[in-house]
């Protein structure tokens, strides 16, 4: 029993993953102000363009297959506003069956399509009367035949005819689509030419995670074109071939801001004054403002994500905590205040002179940026973290 449950769960996850990767392909075509929805107007829907039903299926698309009739029935429901879409697409990995007349669908005009539906329904009715329904799916994964029969009758009913005539000109069937593995492989080849080959899997997984973000799902599972394109820029810069140059900023403007008197009252400045390192205050202020400007610009330009910056700060806060703890352990417990002040200034200088950990894929993360991160940490409000950032080597 357990193996059956595991198999079904795996197939369900594969189907969801396939749906998301199909959605990714459509996202590449979005305008900045255009939206794509997942599981809102069907499987995938593109604002002002089309609704797409996605089927990852192994058997043939026969004339009576549930994937066609159930989809058609859903598009005719009053709850589905087909008028907002120019096209209704059934996208499936299936091939048309050898005797399937649905294979003529895309090339048929609306009256011919109506004729196809009527002929298919009549042919299925004759086979049923002769108890020859072998073409109909009966593998246990499709709805019961009674439900499928009811759907066909509802689709072709007099009451539904007006809606049916409005819908069938919009329908397009896209058979023989790539399976999941082939779809991802083609995406890597066609869209990720400039990405480091060893990081293409990371790129695809990060993009999948963006599409499946829980907060986005909770808010209606809508992806805007500008959101998607911004994520592509971020991921491209993160995973591209070769090193990335750290961006430039307007240092002249920052120098004027650093000279403003109120900067001395900031928390980071008071912590330097506390250890007698006031002579380094001007440099520290510049470092802090430059780091802030870099962070704002890189997030705005999608060079990095807020999560990247948060991880970078967290890592440096953790490293600084242990370095400070080590420095405090080396101090004699009976050291006088002068000795503690001197050791604290030495701890500050050695920390700022230490080798720089690169930010993401940047090849030349400046010392000034890393040191600015230290000062941003020192400037945080108390209670922001479990352990407040300090340069002093004593506890109050």
N, C-alpha and C positions, 0 to 999 in steps of 0.2 A: 504493500500500500504506500509506503513512504517514497519508493522510487517513482510511483505514478504522480504523487503530489509534487515531487521535485521536478519531474519532467514538465508538468503543466505550468509550474511557476516559471521555469526557464523559458518556455515557449511564450508565455505572457510577457516576460521581460524583453525578449527578443522583439516581439511585436511592438512594444512601446518604444524601444530603442530605434526600430526601423521607422516608426512614425515620426520621431523627433528628427532623425537624419533627413527624412523627406522634407520636413519643415525647414531645416537648415538650408536645403537647396533652394527653397522658395524665398527664404529670408534674403538671400543674395540678390534677389531681383527687386527688393523693396525700395521705394523712394524714402527719403528721410522722414516725411510726415505720414507715411503709410504704415498700417498695422497688419500684423499676422496674428491669428488666434489659433490656439490648440484646444481641442475639446470644448469649443464654445458653439460654433456653427458646423459641427461635424469634426472630423479628425484634424483637418488643417483648413484654415480659411484665410484668404488674402483680401483685405479691404478693397472694395470696388472692382475686384477681378473675379475670383473664383473660390468655390468650396471644393475640397478634395477629400474623398474617402480613400483611405490607404489600407490595402489588403496584402499581407504577407502570407501567401497561401501556396500549397504545393500541387494540388490537383488542377485539372483543366477547368477553364471557364466555359462550362456547357450552357446551353440555352436556358436551362432551368435552375442554374446555380443560385444559391441563396445570396452570394455576394452581389449579384446584379439586382435581383428582385427586392431584396431587403433594403439595399441602398436606394433604389428607385422609390420604394414605398416611403422611406424616411424623407426623401426630398419632397414628397407630395403632402406631408403632414402639415396642418395649419400652423404648427409651432415653428416650422422652418420657413423663413422668409426668402424664397428663392429669387425674388425680384431684386434683392440687393447685390446679386452676383451675375456677371455676364456669362460665366461658364461653370458647369458642374462636372467634376472629373472623378471617374473611378480609376484609381491607379492601383494596379495589382501585379504581383509577380507571376500570375497565372498566364498560361497560353490559352488561346481559344481551342476548344475541343475540335476534333477532326470533322465532326458533323454539325458544328455550331454555326447557326445563321447569324449570331451576334457579331461574328467577324466582319459582317458587312455594315455594321452600325455607323461607324464614323463617315463612311462614304455615302450614306443614305440621307435623303432629305426628310423633313419632318413627317410627311405623309407616308413615306416608305418605312420610317421607323415605327410609326403606329401600326402599319401592316405587319411588320416583323413581330411586334409584341402580340398582336392578335393571333398570328399564325403559330407562334411558339406556345401560347396558352392552349390553343386548339389541339396542337400536336401532343402536348403533355396530357391533355384530357383524354385523347384517344389511347395513349399508352397506358394511362391509369385504368381505363376500362378493360384493357387487355392484360392488366397486371404486368406491364413491361416498363418499369420505371428505373431501369438500370442506369440511365444517364443521370438521374437525379442524385445529388450527394446524399449518402447514407452512412457516413463514417462516424457518426456520433458527435461530430464537432459542429454540425449545422443545426439550425432550428428544426423542430419536428415538421414532417411533411404537411401535417394539417395546417400549421401556421403559415408555411410557405404557400400553400394553396389559397389560403385566405388572403394573403398579401397580393397574389396575382389577381384574384378576383376584385380586390379593392382598387388596385391600380387601374384596371380596365373597366371599372364600374361607370355607369352613367353619371353618378354624382361627382366622380373624380375627373371626368373627361376634360373639362375646361382647364383644370390645373395641369393635367397630363399634357395637353397640347401646348401649354405655356412652357413646360419644363423640358420636354424631349428635344427641342432644338438646341438647348444649352449643353446637353450631355455629351461628354467625350470619354471614350474608354481607352486607357493607356495600358495595354497588356505587356507581358514579358519584361517587366521592369527588373532591374538588378536586385539580387538578394542582399541581405544586410552586409555581409563581408565584402561583396563586390562594390556595393554603394560607397562604403567607407574607403576602400582602396582607390576607387575612381576619384573620390573627393580629394584624397591626399595627392594624387597625381595631377589633377586639373587645377586645384585651388591653392596648393601649398608648395609651389615650386621654389619659393624663396626661403622656405623654412628648413632649419637644420634637420637632416634626415633622421637623426637620433631623437629629435624632439617632436616629430609629427604626431606620434601617438599622444604625447602630452597636450599638444595643441588641440587635437580632436576631443580628447577627454575634457579639457578645460571648456571648450565651446559647448559640449554636451551638458556640462554642469551649469553653464550660464542659462541654457534653454530650460533646464529642470529646476531652476532656483525656486525654493519653497515659497518665498514671499511673492514671486511673480505668479506662481500658480494660484496662491490665495487671493490675489488681486484681479483674477480674471484670465490669467495665462495669455496676456497680450504682449507682443514684442514689437516695438517701434523700429522703423528702419534706422533711425539715427542711433538708437541703443545698440542694435546689432552691429552696425558699421563701426561704432566706437569700440565695441568688444573685439572686433577683428583687428583694428589698429593696435590695440593693447596686446593682443596675443601675438601678432606679427612681430612687434618690437621685442616681445619677451622671448620668442622662440626662433627668431630669424637666424640665418646663417651669418656667422662672423660676429664680432663685438659691436656694441652699440655705443656711440659717442655721447657722453654726458651733455645735456643741453646747456646752452649759455643763458645768462640772465643779465638784467640791467644793473650792474654793480654801482653805477653812479647814483642812481635813485636810492638804492639801499644804503649807501654811505651817508646820504643826507638824513634818512630815517634813523640810522644808528646814532646820530649826534643829538637827537632830541632828548631833553633832560629827563623826561618821564621814564626812559628805559632803565634808569638806575633804581627805580622802585619795583621793577619786575622781580618775580620770585627767583629766577635764575641769577640775576645780578646780586641780590641779597645773599645768596648762597656762596658767591665768590667773595664778596666783601667779608662774609663771616669767617673765611679762612685766611684773610689777609692777602687775597690775590686780586686786589683792585686794579693793579697795573695791567691785568689781562682783560679788564672789563670791556674795553673798546673792541678788541679782537673778538671776544666772545659774543658781543652784541651783533657784530657783522656776521659771524658764523650762524647765529640763530636766525637772523632775518634772511640770509641767503638760503639756508636750508628750508625755511618756510616758503620762500618764493619758488624754489626748485620743486618742492612737493606740490604746491598749488598748480604750477605750470604743467608738471608731468601728469597729474591726474586729469587736468583740463584737456590736455592733448592726447590722453589715453596711452601715454608712454608706459605708465604703471597703473595699477589699480589701488584703491584705498587699502585693500587687503595686503598688497605688497608692502606698502609703507608701514602698516600696522605690524606686520611680521618683522620688518627690519627694526622698528623701534623696540618691539618686545624682545628680540634677540639681544639688542644692545643693552637694554635695561637688565636683562638676566645676567649678561656677562659682567656688567658694571657692579651688580650686586655682589657677585662672588669675588670680584677683584677687590672691592672695598672690604668685604669680610676678611679676605686674606691679609690685606694691609693692616687692618685693625688687630688681627691676631699677632702680627709681628711687633706691635707696639707693647712696650712694658706697661702693665696695668697701672703702675705708679708714675707714669710719665707726666710731667707738668704741662700746663696749657701751651707754653711756647713750643715744646717738642711736638705736641699734637698738631699745632698749627703748621709747623714746618713739614711734618709728615703728610698732612692733608694737601699742602701745596705741591709736594712732590708727587703725590698720588694723582692730582689733577693734571700736572704736566706730563707725567708718563702715560696717562690715559689718552690725552690729546695727541701724543706723539706716536702712539701704537699703530701698527699696520692697519690699513682700512679694509673692511669687509665690503666687497662690491655689492651694489644694489642691483638686484636682478641680473640682467645681461650687460650692464654698462661696463665698458672696458676701463674707464678712468674715473671711477667714483672719487671725487676730490676729498682730501683730508678735511677741508673746510666744511664740506657737507656732513661728513660723519660727526665732526665735532659740533656742528650745529644741531644734529640730532640729540647729542648729549644735553645741550642747553635747552632744547625743547622739552626733553624729559625732566630736566631740573625745574622748568617753568610750569609744569603741570600742577593743577590744583591738588592739595592734599586729599587723599581718599580716592584718587583716580586709580591707584594701584595698591596692592597689599603692602608694598614697601615703597616709600617715597624715595626719589633719587636725591642723593646727597654727595657732596665732595668731602665734607668733614669726616674725620676718622674718630668720632665719638658719638655716643648716644645721649640724648637729653633726658 
